[in-house]
């Protein structure tokens, strides 16, 4: 009866990780050899791990990363890629998010830009930050629809609360005047409050020409490139090798 009452209380308090670990301890004869403090410590560790796993799942569900399983441990550092392992290790610390810095990832199609962008966003979620993924064309579609139904300001505010915004397939299509304005407003709302990961074939030194309007190009580049870590990928397409993680 005592055990049943304890189980009920743990369930009521939503201490499911602790309940599962306690059930395992009771079923394991070897647990009797542990002292009370050790057993209790294991229960607390189990509850902490359970809560962290649930938090990370919620963060990844919200992020909607194109490659959900992407992780920094899966990034491959062959010499042909031109990818600096020390820089990636530094980014994995999450400090760049704390300091509201940015990451640009450029390279030919198939070189793994999306994987690395998703891996860095995944790592940010592990560190307790919120992230979200958008393809550039779909981001502009979302902004157009929001403007049409009167929720534009609300959408910008929601995106501004996200710590890491991943913009993939950057510069895949020409920008019109409204899209230039939208991009500037989006980045301006996030200035000093959130980080961006921008991935695309176009290298940052060519952004100004791509954006077109000199004044808006200056403003957009100023809000990203002066505080960014630039990853330039090289080598053959990785899609030709199905065994490659990224």
N, C-alpha and C positions, 0 to 999 in steps of 0.2 A: 504493500500500500504506500509506504514512504517513497519508494522509487517512482511509482506511478504519479504521485503528487508532485514530485520534483520534475518529472518529464512534462507534466501539464504546465507547471510554472515556467519552465524554459521555453516551451512553445508559446505561451502567452506573452512572454517578454521578447519573443522572436530571436532567441539565442540558439538558432538552429545549428550553427557550426559547433557550439559547445555541446549541444544535445547529441549530435552525431558522434563527436569524439568521446563523450562520456559513455555512450552505448558501446562503442568499440572497446573502451577500457574495461567495462564490466564483462565483456565477452572474452577478454584476453587474460589468461592465467598469469602471464608475466607481469602484468600491471601491478599485481599485489606486491612485487618487490620494490616498487617505487615509493618514495615517501609522499606525504600529502602535498607538500609544496611543489614537488616535481609533477605530480599528476595534475594539480590545479594549474600549474604553468602551461602544461600541454593543452588543457582545456581552453585557456585564454588565448593561446597561440592559434588554436583551431578556429575559434570564433573570429579573431582578427583576420585570419587568412580568408575565411568564408566571406566576411564583409568586404574585403578588398577585391576579391574575385567578382562579387556582385556589382561593386562600384565600377570596376573596369568593364564589365559586360555592358552596363548601362551607358558608359562613356563611348564604347565602340558602337553600340546600337545607334546612338545619337550621331556619331561621326559619319556613319554610312560610307566608310572607305571603300574605294573600288576594289582594293585587294586587302580584305580584312585581316588575312593571316600574315601580311607583311610585317617584318620586325627587323630591327637593326642587326640582330644576330644572324639574319639570313642574307645580309648584304655581302656580295662577293667582291674581293679586292684584287682582281688580276691586274697585272701591269698594263694590259691593253686598255683598261677602262679609264685610266688616268684619275682614279678616285683616291683621294688622300685619306688613309685610315685614321690618322690623327685628327683630322677635321671632323670626320663622322663620329669618332669617339667623343669629341668635345660637344658636338650637337646632341649626342645621346644623353649627356648630363642634364639637358633641359634648361641650362642656364640662359640660352638664347631666348627662350620663351619668357623667362623671368624678366629679362632685360628688354623685352619687346623688340627683338631683332627679327630679321627675316632670312629666308633661304630661297635662292633661285637655283633651279636645276635645268640645265640645258644640254642638248645633244641630239643626235640623229634619231629617227624613229626606231624603236625596238631596243634602245640602249639601257632601258630600265629606269627611266625617269619617274614613271608613275609608282613603281614599286618603292623606290627610295622615298618619294614624297609621302606615301602611305605609311612606310616604316617609321619615319620621323614623327608623323602625326600619332601613330600607335604608341610610340615611346612617350610622347607628350601626355597621352591619356594615362599611361602607366604612372607618370609623375604627378598625376592629380589634376591635369588641365583638361579643358574641353576642346574638342576639335570638330571640324566638319569639312567634308569634301564636296567640291563642285567642279564639273567641267565648265570651262569658260563660256561656251555657247549656251549651256543650260542655265548658268548663273544669270546671263543677260536676259534669257527668256523669263526666268523667275522674276527678275526686276521689272520687266515690261508688264507682266501680268499683274504684279503688285501695284504698279502705277495705275493700271487700268481700273482695278477694283478698290483703290483708295487705301491699300495697306503698305504702300511703298516705305513710308517712314517707319512703320512698325517692323518691316522686314530688315531694314538697315539697322535698327536698334537691336534686333535679335542677333544678327550676324556680328554686331559690334561686341556683344557679350561673350562671343566665342573666343577662346584664347588663341587658337591656331586655325586659320582658314586656309585650306588647300585649294588653289586654283590650278587645275590641270588643263593640258592642251592649250596653253596660252599662245596667242597669236596664230591660231590655226585658220582664222578667217579675218578679213579686213574689218576695221572698226568704223561704225558710223558716228555721227556727231553725238547722238544720245548715249551710245555705249561708252564713248570717251568720258562724257560727263558722269555717267554711272560709275565707271571704274574709279575716277578721281574721288567722287563722293564716298564710295565704299572704303577706299584706302584712307581718306581723310577722317572718317568716323572712327577708324581703328588706330589712328596715329597716337602713339604713346600708351595705347591700351591693349593692343593685340598684335599678334604676329601673323605673317602670311608665308606660305610655301607656294611659290609660283614655278610650275614645271612646263616646259615647252621646247620646241626645237630651236627657237630663236634665242641667241645669246644676248645677255643684258646690254652689251654695247650697241646692239641694233634695235633696241626698244624704241628709242627716240624717233628714228625714221619710220618704224612701223606705226606708232601712234599717230603720227602725221601732224596734228596741230602743234606747233612749237611751244605755245604757252602751256597747253594741257600736258604735253609730253614732259616739259620741264617739271611741272608740279607732280605728275605721277611718278616719274623716275626719282625725284627728290624724296618722296615719301617711302621708297623701298630701297633703292640701290645704295644709298649712303650708309645704311645700317644692315647690310645683308651679307650672308655667307654664300658665295657663288660656287656651285658644283657644276663642272663641265665634264660630261661623260663622252667617252670616245669608244672606238672598237666596233666590231660587227654587231648586227642585230642579235639579241639574245633570244628572240622568238624562234630562231632556227635550232636551238638546243632545248628540247623539252625537259631535260634533266636540270636545267638551271633554275634556281629558286627565284631569282629576280630578273 
